[in-house]
Amino acid sequence: MPAEIILLGHGSRRAEANQGLLQVARKVSAIVGCEVIPAFMGHAEPSLPTAVMDKIRQGARTIIVMPLFLFRGIHVSVDIHEELKEIRDQYPEVDIIFTTELGADDLIAQLASSRIKEAMGG
């Protein structure tokens, strides 16, 4: 069974704010050629533990979690791992892999530059 993929966002009390993660998950699914499940740190469902448990119940043995965060703040460095510690202890046979956050990548800088240029009328 191939790896299952979860795209993790922050989550918001405003439902329309959460739509961006759903859209990105659909776009990433199309690019990587398999289903990418969105999950949220808070204020929206599914939560990360819920999404991971759903995949384990479906038979997943490898789960990739991609935190859709720009930088390595408290969520990326601590909270995500704490949320899944109990699941990892309970299911040691399941390999839960975390990718790095988006970071100070050249593509992020290019996207920011294009948004600035748009605002400047060019």
Beta strands, then each sheet from edge to edge (+ up, - down):
strand 1: 4-9
strand 2: 36-40
strand 3: 62-67
strand 4: 95-98
sheet 1: 2+ 1+ 3+ 4+
end
